[in-house]
């Protein structure tokens, strides 16, 4: 769990995953030992491409409920 990019907004959760096509305001489901929730994507950063590794996506999102 991180901090908000804008004062007064909810904190952002940051997660890393394999290359995943996501868009801002899209929704992804996160399941791990601590979370089982949907996240609204605020921002995504992509590294690599489908021609070679690494294939990583860093997603910043807010939990939905």
N, C-alpha and C positions, 0 to 999 in steps of 0.2 A: 504494500500500500504506500503510495507516495503522497505528495502534496498537490494541491490544486494549482493549475496554471493561472487562474484568475481568482483574486480574493473574493471570498463569499461563495465560491462554487464548491461542489463536492470533491473530495480527494480522488486521485486517479489510481487505479490498479494497473500495474505494468506486468505484462507477461510476454515471454518469448516462446515461439513455436516454429514449426517447419513452415515453409512458404504457404501462406494462406491468403486467398483473395478476399480482402475485406475493404470496406469503404467507411468513411466517417458517417456516423449515425446508423450504421449497420449494427446487428446484434450477433454476438458469439456466445456460446455456452461454455462455461468454465467449470470443470469438475476436478478437484484434487482433495487432499487431506483436509484443507481448511475451507474451501469454497465449493458450493454447488449452486451456481447462479448464472443468470444471463448478464452480459455486459453490453452496454451501449458503447460502441467504438467512438472515441473522441479524436484519436490520431493513430496512424500506423506508419511504421518505418520498415522498408524492405531492403534486404541485402542479398545480392546475387541474382541469378536468373535461372531459367530452366535448362540452360546449356552447360552448367557446371556448378559445383558447390562453392561456398555454402548457400543453402536456401533457407533464409531466416526471415521471420516477421516479428517485429516488436509491436505489441498492441497496447495502447493506453486507453482505458475505459472506465466507466462508472458502473457499479453494480446496480441492477434493477430490482430493488426490493430487498 
